[in-house]
Amino acid sequence: SQKIEQNSEALNIQEGKTATLTCNYTNYSPAYLQWYRQDPGRGPVFLLLIRENEKEKRKERLKVTFDTTLKQSLFHITASQPADSATYLCAPGYSSASKIIFGSGTRLSIRP
Amino acid sequence: DAGVIQSPRHEVTEMGQEVTLRCKPISGHDYLFWYRQTMMRGLELLIYFNNNVPIDDSGMPEDRFSAKMPNASFSTLKIQPSEPRDSAVYFCASSLAREGSPLHFGNGTRLTVT
């Protein structure tokens, strides 16, 4: 069955360092992969989308990579700030279907 | 646009009671999704609609759960009868039909069944 795995443990990073979050998927051939941020008591908020024919995508301090051979996406936050502390979720998607399944999420904490 | 609106924000009910959660999607969006989030199971897709028609309800846990979308601007998720294990945060999300269109989530309904 289809499976999406993210860093199982919470990630604690010193402010200013680069945070790297992992999303691995099995039994999937997604056409794209989305990343979302979720703050406590709120719904997830879309951050970035990367397509299968794209190796890398950037948006300000965010960078996402997509390796279809390894079946993995990496999500990087450079020059991390305490305000980046949140849970981050990945969601692979298909071109012809709209069923969006989410990974379990990684809780990221940036300490000053 | 006000975004996806869910009500109520919190619901506390006793086991056996009927619970109805409500969602107003973003105007013009084609898809509507219902998710449930718990610490143990994460964010689970329950059901989704395209143009008010249910497309996939394979995530609905039991017959006690039902969802409707009578028109493009309103959807309900009903649990009857409710059980303590239904306690979770229920999210509604909507999106356009374009491939890769992001989901826009409401702020959820926190349901507690005692």
Interface residues (C-beta under 8 A of the other chain):
Chain A: A31 Y32 Q34 Y36 G41 R42 G43 P44 V45 F46 L49 R51 L89 A91 G93 S95 S98 K99 I100 I101 F102 G103 S104 G105
Chain B: V4 Y31 F33 Y35 G42 L43 L45 Y48 N50 I55 D56 F91 A93 S95 A97 E99 G100 P102 L103 H104 F105 G106 N107 G108
